[in-house]
Amino acid sequence: MPDYCFFQKDKQIIVLERTDVNNASQLLEQGFEKQFEEVSAMNEESALTRFADIRKNNQIDRSNFLAGAGTMPLIGVLRAAATALFQKK
């Protein structure tokens, strides 16, 4: 299976085989940015689908992290309040 890399400019994403150096340099000259992700796939369509899945999972992970980061201070405050109430009695 060939390895594919991705280039993005605004919302446009282009898939290239990793060995296609000529087209990659042309895309960079046109203002595309090479993305960090690289995948192995049967064809370009499968590679693009996998890339979308990776991005979706990263967004879900980021959302879950932010949700946890927001609730942890609240849990700490509630725990401190409960501790203070029980220590007074």
C-alpha positions as CSV (number, residue, x, y, z in Angstrom):
1,M,0.0,0.0,0.0
2,P,1.4,3.4,-0.9
3,D,1.8,6.2,1.7
4,Y,-0.1,9.4,1.2
5,C,0.4,12.9,2.5
6,F,-1.9,15.8,2.6
7,F,-1.7,19.5,1.7
8,Q,-4.2,22.0,2.8
9,K,-5.1,25.6,1.7
10,D,-8.1,27.1,3.5
11,K,-10.7,24.2,3.2
12,Q,-9.1,22.6,0.1
13,I,-7.3,19.4,0.8
14,I,-5.1,17.6,-1.8
15,V,-3.8,14.1,-1.4
16,L,-0.5,13.0,-2.9
17,E,1.6,10.0,-2.7
18,R,4.6,10.6,-0.4
19,T,7.0,9.9,-3.3
20,D,5.5,12.6,-5.6
21,V,8.0,15.3,-4.8
22,N,7.4,17.4,-7.9
23,N,3.7,18.0,-7.3
24,A,4.4,18.5,-3.6
25,S,6.8,21.3,-4.3
26,Q,4.3,22.9,-6.7
27,L,1.6,22.9,-4.0
28,L,4.0,24.5,-1.5
29,E,4.7,27.2,-4.0
30,Q,1.0,27.8,-4.4
31,G,0.6,28.4,-0.7
32,F,-0.6,25.0,0.4
33,E,0.7,23.7,3.8
34,K,1.8,20.1,4.3
35,Q,-0.2,18.5,7.0
36,F,1.4,16.4,9.7
37,E,-0.7,13.3,9.1
38,E,0.4,10.6,6.7
39,V,-1.5,7.4,6.0
40,S,-1.1,4.1,4.1
41,A,-4.1,3.3,2.0
42,M,-5.2,1.5,-1.2
43,N,-6.0,4.7,-3.1
44,E,-6.4,8.5,-2.7
45,E,-10.0,8.3,-1.8
46,S,-9.4,5.8,1.0
47,A,-6.5,8.0,2.2
48,L,-8.7,11.1,2.3
49,T,-11.4,9.2,4.2
50,R,-8.8,8.1,6.8
51,F,-7.5,11.7,7.0
52,A,-11.0,12.9,7.8
53,D,-11.4,10.2,10.5
54,I,-8.1,11.2,12.1
55,R,-9.2,14.9,12.1
56,K,-12.6,14.0,13.5
57,N,-11.1,11.9,16.3
58,N,-8.6,14.7,17.2
59,Q,-11.5,17.2,17.4
60,I,-13.5,14.8,19.7
61,D,-10.4,14.3,21.9
62,R,-9.9,18.1,22.1
63,S,-13.5,18.7,23.1
64,N,-13.4,15.9,25.7
65,F,-10.2,17.4,27.2
66,L,-11.7,20.9,27.4
67,A,-14.9,19.5,29.0
68,G,-12.8,17.7,31.6
69,A,-10.6,20.8,32.1
70,G,-13.7,22.9,32.8
71,T,-15.2,20.5,35.3
72,M,-12.1,19.6,37.3
73,P,-11.9,23.1,39.0
74,L,-15.6,22.9,39.8
75,I,-15.1,19.5,41.4
76,G,-12.2,20.8,43.4
77,V,-14.3,23.8,44.7
78,L,-17.2,21.5,45.7
79,R,-14.8,19.1,47.4
80,A,-13.2,22.0,49.4
81,A,-16.6,23.2,50.4
82,A,-17.8,19.8,51.5
83,T,-14.5,19.3,53.5
84,A,-15.0,22.6,55.2
85,L,-18.6,21.8,56.2
86,F,-17.7,18.4,57.6
87,Q,-14.7,19.7,59.6
88,K,-16.8,22.3,61.4
89,K,-19.1,19.7,62.9
